Amino acid sequence: MTVGTLQYSSVNTANIAAGDYTVTAATDKYQNWDPNGGAKTVDLVFVDTSETGVTTGLADLWIRNTADASEAITLTDGNNSDAAICVIEQNKQAHVRWNGSNWTSTTGET
């Protein structure tokens, strides 16, 4: 399932790099990220693929930290001056939502 559809589920598994991570309506809704050797800060940037600017749509992502050691992923809002969203510790996940103007999150012990 991508952030723009509700019909099915799809998962992206990747070693995540620090810096910007662009999210569009076609982005996999479920993300398994490995910081690959150290803590990372990732700026979530939501962009409408049909425009050059930020969309006013809604998007949900579930991001799981699959690190093999104590490596945290810090998420920031790349659409709003890199404001802090949350920190995802090893083997934890966060649900983040783009509401049309900023990112919000919930984190859990799952």
ZIRAUR-V151371 format. One record per residue. N is the residue number from 1. RES is the residue in one small letter. SS is DSSP state (a for helix, b for strand, c for the rest). OMEGA is omega as a letter, one per 20 degrees, with the letter a starting at -180 (NA if undefined). D_FIRST is the distance of its C-alpha to the first C-alpha in whole Angstrom. Layout:
# ZIRAUR-V151371
n/res/ss/omega/d_first
N/RES/SS/OMEGA/D_FIRST
N/RES/SS/OMEGA/D_FIRST
This chain:
# ZIRAUR-V151371
n/res/ss/omega/d_first
1/m/c/r/0
2/t/b/a/4
3/v/c/a/7
4/g/c/a/8
5/t/c/r/6
6/l/c/a/6
7/q/c/a/6
8/y/c/a/5
9/s/c/r/4
10/s/c/a/5
11/v/b/r/8
12/n/b/r/10
13/t/b/a/14
14/a/b/r/17
15/n/b/a/20
16/i/c/r/20
17/a/c/r/23
18/a/c/r/25
19/g/b/a/24
20/d/b/r/22
21/y/b/a/18
22/t/b/r/17
23/v/b/r/13
24/t/c/r/12
25/a/c/a/10
26/a/c/a/9
27/t/c/r/8
28/d/b/a/6
29/k/c/a/6
30/y/b/a/8
31/q/b/r/11
32/n/b/a/14
33/w/b/r/17
34/d/b/r/20
35/p/c/r/23
36/n/c/r/25
37/g/c/r/29
38/g/c/r/29
39/a/c/a/27
40/k/b/r/25
41/t/b/a/25
42/v/b/r/22
43/d/b/r/22
44/l/b/a/18
45/v/b/r/19
46/f/b/a/17
47/v/c/r/18
48/d/c/a/17
49/t/c/a/17
50/s/c/a/19
51/e/c/r/22
52/t/c/a/24
53/g/c/a/24
54/v/c/r/21
55/t/c/r/19
56/t/c/a/20
57/g/c/r/16
58/l/c/r/14
59/a/b/r/11
60/d/b/r/10
61/l/b/r/10
62/w/b/a/11
63/i/b/r/14
64/r/b/r/16
65/n/b/a/19
66/t/c/a/20
67/a/c/r/23
68/d/c/r/26
69/a/c/a/29
70/s/c/a/29
71/e/c/a/27
72/a/c/r/25
73/i/b/r/23
74/t/b/r/24
75/l/b/r/21
76/t/b/a/23
77/d/b/a/22
78/g/c/r/23
79/n/c/a/23
80/n/c/r/26
81/s/c/r/29
82/d/c/r/27
83/a/b/a/27
84/a/b/r/26
85/i/b/a/23
86/c/b/r/23
87/v/b/r/24
88/i/b/r/22
89/e/c/r/24
90/q/c/r/24
91/n/c/r/22
92/k/c/r/21
93/q/b/r/17
94/a/b/r/17
95/h/b/r/15
96/v/b/a/15
97/r/b/r/15
98/w/b/a/16
99/n/c/a/18
100/g/c/r/20
101/s/c/r/22
102/n/c/r/22
103/w/b/r/19
104/t/b/a/20
105/s/b/r/19
106/t/b/r/20
107/t/b/a/20
108/g/b/a/21
109/e/c/a/23
110/t/c/NA/20
